[in-house]
Amino acid sequence: MPKDDSHSEESQPSYDRTNQPDSGSSSSCSKGNEPSSSKDVPDEEQDETKLQEKLQSLKGDRIGETMYSERFVLSTILKLSKQGDRLLEDDEEFEHDLCNLWDMTIEPDVVRFLLEQDVIELFLALAAGSQDFRLIEILFGIIGNMCCVEEMHALFHRQSALLVTLCDFLSVSDAPVLVQLMRTLTTLFDRSDDERFHWFAVMKQVDNLAEKIAMILATSTNRALLEHTAETVNAMINRFTEAEVDYAQLNEFYRLFAKSCLLEGLFEAFRQLYPIPGRPGNDAFDEETLTLKDVKTMRRFLEIHEHFIVNANELYEAYVGEVDQCVHRVLASFASASVLFPVTKNTVCIFVSISNIYSGLMYHFRAESFVYMVQIYEQLTEALQNPPTPPPLGPVRDAMEEGDGEVDDGGEFDVETACAEIREAIFFLVGPIDEAIIRAAIRMGQLKESTFERMCRELRETMDGEPLLYQTCAKLMSAVRSGEQEADQSMPQAAQ
């Protein structure tokens, strides 16, 4: 798929529904012009009668409990079926109607009404025969909204060829179309009932699924598309490795999905989204503008690697340095207090993933990552001792995008949990590493002995029973103390 810079943001419309056509309005107007059946009826009763007539008129045309018009939906679908080769850009009014229909599908009653009209078959047939990417984007946006109701899941599960046909569009080159396709797949997998719907049997019918997703990740420059694709990969892994716990199927999933091309796509997408500061050409990303969406996306990338490392560890033999670079990039962000605080659920989950990644990648040590983790630990322990006053909304919170879910403002529990997870990550990182290497990192970061004394004391409390617990703590304390002794001995020599 060629790189696509034509759309910098997700193209979900937010049209004003006040302009939506409402056939009930015209019928109520005609009712209002009829003469009264009795001149003796008081004005108040006449007004009440007219109001009831208007309400009945509206109710007769509305969809379920909504105030949306059946007539408008049906006329829009009819016009859509006759669209042919015409482009939406040539019919602005019809595009507006379709976008209104897209907005309407947040209502479950509207979705069920559309399903009664068998629109999915129509939408996919139109998309397959169209070169109008704006039309396809809107159709897929509607389908994505419809996946919020279980009836839609039942349809895709019952008629699996529809879902396979939808996934055939993974090969198109239009970023907004792919964004809506990824939204659809993520919603489908995230919201499905575990016992009723088993999607792996369907998804393994899709030709070259991992390769198609890898191509999007490796070649797109569209930020929204990369973010949504990471969400989709994570949703697939959660669906096929946690919700569906058939171990034979789990092994089959990793045989089909855990491929080097997908890893390479993930690494390239991460570098595109979060370039390393200070490198030539990487000055475009401003750390101070890191948003909640960015934090969530970082979490998704790390969770994907965590799952793969736990279940397909051999795949990473040639990519240890790449995944370590991702972890290092995330830690570099969270070493900044403006990103670390306030601690949220996403923060905690990121540190959980880092801990599990380091427990799976043995004998690998980056001094800078170690220093960042210790600095994060120091900030978290300080926050536990002296809880900070909640800061005003900064760039991280102000830039939250709609649809990211509820804002998690964190709290003492999250700080304590994050502290425990980063502490364990340090434990797994240094466990197999030689003391001299650790000592050099401690000196490089000018880290304090008191920090490691507290850390080891807490590790003994929370990880009691871990086979290498006391050996690792002893190695940490020996490294920091011998490092300080070496520093003290070098000071007189330097003075001379």
matplotlib code that plots the C-alpha trace (Angstrom):
import matplotlib.pyplot as plt

x = [0.0, 1.5, 2.1, -0.9, -0.5, -3.8, -5.7, -4.0, -7.0, -9.8, -12.6, -15.6, -18.2, -20.0, -22.9, -25.5, -28.7, -30.9, -30.8, -31.8, -34.9, -37.9, -41.0, -43.0, -42.6, -44.4, -47.3, -47.7, -47.9, -50.7, -52.6, -52.2, -53.9, -57.1, -60.2, -61.4, -64.2, -66.0, -66.0, -67.3, -64.1, -62.0, -58.7, -56.7, -58.4, -57.8, -54.1, -54.0, -55.7, -53.3, -50.3, -51.6, -52.2, -48.7, -47.2, -49.1, -47.9, -44.3, -44.7, -46.1, -43.0, -40.3, -37.9, -38.5, -38.1, -36.1, -37.3, -35.6, -37.8, -38.3, -39.2, -35.9, -33.9, -35.8, -35.5, -31.8, -31.3, -33.3, -31.3, -28.1, -29.1, -29.5, -26.2, -24.4, -21.1, -22.0, -19.5, -20.7, -18.7, -21.2, -24.2, -23.4, -27.0, -27.0, -23.6, -25.1, -28.0, -25.6, -23.6, -26.8, -27.6, -24.1, -24.8, -28.2, -26.6, -25.4, -29.0, -29.6, -33.2, -31.9, -29.4, -32.0, -34.3, -31.4, -30.7, -34.4, -33.7, -30.7, -28.4, -25.1, -25.3, -26.2, -23.4, -20.7, -21.9, -21.8, -18.4, -17.0, -18.1, -17.2, -14.1, -15.6, -13.5, -15.7, -18.8, -17.0, -15.7, -19.2, -20.6, -17.9, -18.4, -22.1, -21.2, -18.7, -21.4, -23.8, -21.3, -22.2, -25.3, -25.3, -27.7, -24.9, -22.5, -25.0, -25.3, -21.6, -21.2, -24.2, -23.1, -19.4, -18.8, -19.9, -17.1, -14.6, -15.7, -15.3, -11.7, -10.9, -10.8, -7.7, -5.8, -7.2, -4.9, -7.3, -6.5, -10.0, -11.6, -9.1, -9.7, -13.4, -12.6, -10.3, -12.9, -15.4, -13.1, -12.1, -15.7, -16.7, -14.0, -14.1, -17.8, -18.6, -20.1, -17.3, -19.6, -21.8, -19.3, -16.0, -14.4, -11.1, -12.8, -14.1, -10.9, -8.6, -10.6, -9.2, -6.3, -3.0, -4.6, -1.3, 0.5, -2.2, -2.2, 1.6, 1.7, -0.6, 1.6, 4.8, 3.8, 1.2, 2.1, -1.5, -1.5, -5.1, -4.8, -1.7, -3.4, -6.6, -4.6, -2.7, -6.1, -7.4, -4.3, -4.6, -8.3, -7.7, -5.0, -7.3, -10.1, -8.1, -5.8, -7.9, -11.6, -11.3, -9.2, -9.0, -5.2, -5.1, -6.8, -4.4, -1.4, -3.0, -3.6, 0.0, 1.1, -1.1, -0.6, 2.8, 4.9, 8.1, 6.4, 3.8, 6.6, 8.5, 5.3, 4.6, 8.2, 8.0, 4.6, 5.8, 8.8, 6.5, 4.3, 7.0, 10.4, 13.4, 14.1, 17.4, 17.9, 18.3, 14.8, 13.0, 12.3, 8.7, 7.3, 6.9, 7.0, 5.1, 2.1, 1.7, -2.0, -4.1, -4.6, -0.8, -0.5, -3.3, -1.6, 1.8, 0.0, -1.5, 1.9, 3.5, 0.5, 0.9, 4.6, 3.8, 1.4, 3.7, 6.7, 4.7, 3.2, 5.6, 8.9, 11.1, 9.8, 11.7, 15.2, 16.0, 14.1, 15.2, 16.9, 13.7, 11.3, 13.8, 13.9, 10.1, 10.2, 13.1, 11.1, 8.1, 10.2, 11.8, 8.4, 7.2, 10.4, 8.9, 6.6, 4.3, 3.6, 3.8, 1.3, -1.6, -1.1, -3.9, -5.0, -3.1, 0.1, -0.3, -1.0, 2.1, 4.3, 2.7, 3.6, 7.1, 7.5, 6.3, 8.4, 11.6, 10.7, 10.5, 13.6, 16.4, 20.0, 19.3, 20.2, 20.1, 21.6, 19.4, 16.2, 17.3, 18.0, 14.6, 12.9, 14.7, 13.8, 10.2, 10.2, 11.7, 8.9, 6.2, 7.6, 7.8, 4.1, 3.1, 4.9, 3.7, 0.6, 0.7, -2.1, -4.0, -2.6, -4.8, -5.6, -2.4, -1.7, -2.0, -5.6, -6.7, -5.9, -8.0, -9.9, -13.5, -14.1, -11.1, -13.4, -13.8, -11.1, -9.2, -7.8, -5.9, -5.3, -3.3, -4.2, -3.0, 0.2, 0.9, 0.2, 2.3, 5.2, 4.9, 4.9, 7.9, 9.7, 9.1, 10.2, 13.5, 13.8, 13.3, 15.6, 18.6, 18.1, 20.4, 22.8, 26.3, 26.9, 29.6, 27.2, 24.6, 27.2, 28.2, 24.5, 24.0, 27.1, 26.0, 22.6, 24.0, 21.3, 21.0, 21.7, 18.6, 16.5, 17.7, 17.4, 13.8, 13.3, 14.8, 12.9, 9.7, 10.7, 11.2, 7.7, 5.9, 7.9, 8.5, 9.1, 10.7, 13.7, 16.2, 14.8, 17.5, 20.3, 19.1, 18.6, 22.1, 23.5, 21.7, 22.9, 26.5, 26.5, 25.3, 27.6, 30.7, 29.9, 29.8, 33.1, 34.8, 33.4, 34.8, 38.2, 38.4, 37.6, 41.0, 42.8, 40.9, 41.7, 45.5]
y = [0.0, 3.3, 5.9, 8.2, 11.7, 13.0, 12.7, 13.8, 13.0, 10.5, 11.6, 10.8, 13.5, 15.4, 16.9, 19.0, 16.9, 20.0, 20.0, 16.4, 15.9, 15.0, 13.8, 14.0, 17.8, 18.2, 15.9, 17.7, 21.0, 19.7, 18.5, 21.9, 23.6, 21.6, 23.4, 22.6, 20.0, 22.0, 25.8, 25.3, 23.6, 26.0, 27.2, 25.2, 21.9, 22.7, 23.3, 20.0, 18.2, 19.6, 18.6, 15.0, 14.8, 16.0, 13.6, 10.7, 11.8, 11.8, 8.5, 6.9, 7.6, 7.3, 4.4, 2.6, 5.0, 7.5, 10.6, 9.6, 9.2, 5.8, 7.5, 9.4, 6.2, 4.3, 7.0, 7.4, 3.6, 3.7, 6.5, 4.7, 1.6, 3.7, 5.6, 3.8, 5.4, 8.8, 10.4, 11.8, 15.0, 15.7, 15.5, 17.4, 17.0, 13.2, 13.1, 15.1, 12.7, 9.7, 11.4, 12.0, 8.3, 7.6, 9.7, 8.1, 4.6, 5.4, 4.5, 0.7, 1.0, 2.6, -0.2, -2.9, -1.1, -1.1, -4.8, -5.5, -3.8, -6.1, -3.1, -4.9, -6.9, -3.7, -1.7, -4.4, -4.8, -1.1, -0.8, -3.7, -2.0, 1.6, 3.7, 6.5, 6.2, 8.8, 6.7, 3.5, 5.4, 6.4, 3.0, 1.4, 4.1, 3.1, -0.6, 0.2, 1.9, -0.9, -3.4, -1.9, -4.1, -7.9, -8.5, -7.3, -9.7, -12.5, -11.5, -11.6, -14.9, -16.5, -15.1, -15.3, -14.5, -11.0, -10.5, -12.1, -9.8, -6.8, -7.8, -8.0, -4.2, -4.3, -4.1, -0.7, 2.4, 5.0, 5.9, 7.1, 3.9, 1.8, 3.8, 2.9, -0.7, -0.9, 0.7, -1.9, -4.9, -3.5, -2.9, -6.4, -8.2, -6.0, -6.2, -9.8, -12.3, -14.8, -17.8, -17.0, -15.8, -17.5, -15.3, -17.1, -19.7, -16.8, -14.7, -17.5, -17.6, -14.2, -14.5, -13.2, -11.4, -10.8, -9.7, -7.2, -5.7, -5.6, -3.7, -1.0, -0.6, -0.6, 1.8, 4.3, 7.7, 8.5, 8.8, 7.9, 4.8, 3.6, 4.2, 2.3, -0.5, -1.1, -1.1, -3.8, -6.0, -5.8, -6.6, -9.6, -10.9, -10.4, -12.2, -15.1, -15.6, -14.7, -14.9, -18.1, -20.4, -23.5, -24.2, -25.9, -22.9, -20.6, -22.4, -22.2, -18.5, -17.8, -19.9, -17.8, -14.4, -14.2, -13.5, -11.5, -9.2, -8.2, -7.5, -5.4, -3.5, -2.8, -1.5, 0.8, 2.1, 2.8, 4.7, 6.7, 7.7, 8.2, 9.0, 9.0, 12.6, 14.1, 12.0, 13.8, 14.3, 13.3, 16.7, 16.8, 15.1, 17.3, 15.3, 18.1, 17.5, 13.8, 13.2, 10.5, 9.0, 8.7, 7.1, 4.6, 3.8, 3.2, 0.9, -1.1, -1.5, -2.8, -5.1, -6.7, -7.3, -8.7, -11.2, -12.3, -12.6, -14.8, -17.0, -16.9, -16.0, -17.5, -15.0, -12.2, -13.8, -11.5, -8.5, -8.1, -4.8, -3.5, -4.2, -2.9, 0.4, 0.6, 0.1, 2.6, 5.2, 4.8, 5.0, 8.1, 9.7, 8.6, 9.7, 13.2, 14.2, 16.0, 12.6, 10.3, 12.3, 12.0, 8.2, 6.5, 2.9, 3.2, 4.1, 1.0, -1.3, 0.1, -0.8, -4.3, -4.9, -3.7, -6.0, -9.0, -8.1, -7.9, -11.2, -12.8, -11.1, -12.5, -11.3, -7.9, -4.7, -1.1, 1.3, 4.2, 2.3, 1.1, 4.7, 5.9, 3.1, 4.0, 7.7, 6.8, 4.7, 7.6, 9.9, 7.4, 6.8, 10.5, 10.9, 8.2, 10.0, 13.4, 13.2, 16.2, 18.6, 17.7, 19.9, 21.9, 20.2, 20.2, 19.3, 15.6, 16.0, 18.9, 16.9, 13.9, 12.7, 11.9, 8.2, 7.3, 6.2, 7.7, 9.9, 8.0, 10.7, 8.1, 8.2, 6.7, 3.1, 3.6, 5.3, 2.4, -0.2, 1.6, 1.8, -2.0, -2.8, -0.6, -2.1, -5.6, -4.5, -3.4, -6.7, -8.8, -6.5, -6.8, -10.4, -12.1, -9.1, -8.9, -6.7, -4.6, -3.7, -2.6, -0.6, 1.3, 2.2, 3.4, 5.6, 6.9, 7.9, 9.2, 7.0, 7.1, 4.2, 5.1, 4.5, 0.9, 0.3, 1.2, -0.7, -3.9, -3.7, -3.4, -6.3, -8.6, -7.8, -8.1, -10.9, -13.2, -16.7, -15.5, -17.8, -15.1, -12.4, -12.2, -12.8, -10.0, -7.5, -8.3, -7.7, -4.3, -3.2, -4.3, -2.5, 0.8, 0.7, -0.4, 2.3, 5.0, 3.7, 3.9, 7.4, 8.4, 7.0, 8.8, 12.2, 12.7, 11.5, 14.1, 16.8, 16.0]
z = [0.0, -1.0, 1.7, 2.1, 3.4, 2.0, 5.2, 8.5, 10.7, 11.1, 8.9, 11.1, 10.5, 13.2, 11.3, 13.0, 13.2, 13.3, 9.5, 9.2, 6.9, 8.9, 7.0, 10.2, 10.2, 6.9, 7.9, 11.1, 9.2, 7.0, 10.1, 11.6, 8.6, 8.9, 10.3, 13.7, 13.8, 16.5, 16.9, 20.4, 21.6, 23.8, 22.4, 25.1, 24.0, 20.3, 21.0, 23.0, 20.1, 17.5, 19.7, 20.1, 16.4, 15.7, 18.2, 16.6, 13.2, 14.4, 16.2, 13.1, 11.1, 13.8, 14.3, 17.6, 20.5, 18.5, 16.7, 13.5, 10.4, 8.8, 5.6, 5.5, 6.1, 3.4, 0.8, 1.5, 1.1, -2.1, -3.6, -2.5, -4.4, -7.5, -7.1, -9.9, -10.9, -9.7, -7.2, -3.9, -4.6, -7.4, -5.0, -1.8, -0.5, -0.8, 0.9, 3.7, 3.9, 4.1, 6.9, 8.8, 8.4, 9.7, 12.8, 13.3, 13.7, 17.2, 18.1, 18.4, 17.1, 13.9, 13.5, 14.0, 11.4, 8.9, 9.5, 8.6, 5.3, 4.6, 4.1, 4.8, 1.6, -0.3, 1.3, 0.5, -3.0, -3.6, -2.1, -4.2, -7.4, -6.5, -7.0, -4.8, -1.6, 0.2, -0.4, 0.8, 3.9, 4.9, 4.3, 6.4, 9.1, 9.2, 9.4, 12.2, 14.3, 13.7, 15.2, 18.6, 18.7, 19.1, 16.2, 13.9, 15.4, 14.9, 11.2, 10.6, 12.5, 10.7, 7.3, 7.7, 4.0, 4.7, 7.2, 4.8, 2.0, 4.4, 5.2, 1.4, 1.6, 3.7, 0.4, -0.6, -0.4, 1.0, 4.6, 5.7, 4.3, 6.2, 9.4, 9.3, 8.5, 11.5, 13.7, 12.5, 13.3, 16.7, 17.7, 16.5, 18.5, 21.6, 22.1, 21.2, 23.6, 24.4, 24.5, 21.4, 18.8, 17.9, 15.3, 14.6, 12.4, 10.3, 10.3, 9.2, 6.0, 5.1, 2.7, 4.0, 6.9, 8.8, 5.6, 4.7, 8.2, 8.2, 4.9, 6.3, 9.4, 7.4, 4.7, 5.9, 7.2, 8.3, 12.1, 12.7, 10.5, 12.4, 15.8, 14.7, 13.1, 16.4, 18.2, 15.8, 16.1, 19.9, 19.8, 17.6, 20.0, 23.0, 21.2, 20.0, 22.9, 26.0, 25.2, 23.1, 25.3, 23.1, 23.2, 19.9, 18.4, 20.2, 18.6, 15.2, 15.7, 16.4, 13.5, 11.2, 12.8, 14.6, 11.6, 11.1, 8.6, 11.2, 13.8, 11.3, 10.4, 14.1, 14.7, 11.6, 12.7, 16.2, 14.8, 12.5, 15.5, 18.1, 16.6, 18.8, 20.1, 19.0, 15.9, 12.6, 11.0, 14.2, 15.6, 14.5, 17.5, 20.6, 23.8, 25.6, 23.4, 24.2, 24.5, 26.2, 22.8, 22.5, 25.9, 24.9, 21.6, 23.3, 25.6, 22.7, 21.0, 24.2, 24.9, 21.4, 22.0, 25.5, 24.0, 21.3, 23.7, 26.1, 23.4, 20.5, 22.1, 19.4, 16.9, 18.8, 18.6, 15.7, 17.0, 20.6, 19.9, 18.1, 20.9, 23.4, 21.4, 21.7, 25.5, 25.8, 23.8, 26.1, 29.3, 28.0, 27.8, 31.3, 32.9, 32.5, 35.4, 33.0, 31.3, 34.3, 36.4, 37.0, 36.9, 35.0, 34.2, 30.9, 32.8, 35.0, 32.1, 30.3, 33.2, 33.5, 29.8, 30.3, 33.3, 31.3, 28.3, 30.4, 32.1, 28.7, 27.1, 29.1, 29.1, 27.5, 29.2, 28.1, 30.7, 29.7, 30.1, 33.5, 34.6, 33.3, 35.3, 38.5, 37.9, 37.4, 40.5, 42.5, 41.3, 42.2, 45.7, 46.2, 45.1, 47.6, 50.5, 49.4, 47.2, 44.8, 44.4, 41.3, 38.5, 36.1, 32.8, 30.8, 27.2, 27.9, 29.2, 27.0, 23.8, 24.7, 21.6, 21.6, 21.7, 23.9, 26.7, 30.2, 31.6, 34.3, 36.7, 38.7, 42.4, 45.2, 44.3, 40.7, 41.9, 44.3, 41.6, 39.0, 41.6, 42.2, 38.5, 37.6, 40.6, 39.3, 35.8, 37.2, 39.0, 35.8, 33.8, 36.2, 37.3, 34.8, 34.3, 35.6, 38.6, 36.8, 34.1, 36.6, 38.5, 35.4, 34.8, 38.3, 38.1, 34.7, 36.1, 39.4, 41.2, 45.0, 47.4, 49.4, 46.4, 46.0, 49.8, 49.6, 46.4, 47.7, 51.0, 49.0, 46.7, 49.6, 50.8, 47.5, 45.8, 48.7, 47.3, 44.0, 43.6, 42.6, 44.9, 47.6, 45.1, 42.8, 45.7, 47.0, 43.6, 43.3, 46.7, 46.0, 42.7, 44.1, 47.2, 45.2, 42.7, 45.4, 46.8, 43.4, 43.0, 46.5, 45.7, 42.4, 43.9, 45.7, 42.6, 40.5, 43.1, 42.8]

ax = plt.figure().add_subplot(projection="3d")
ax.plot(x, y, z, "-o")
ax.set_aspect("equal")
plt.show()
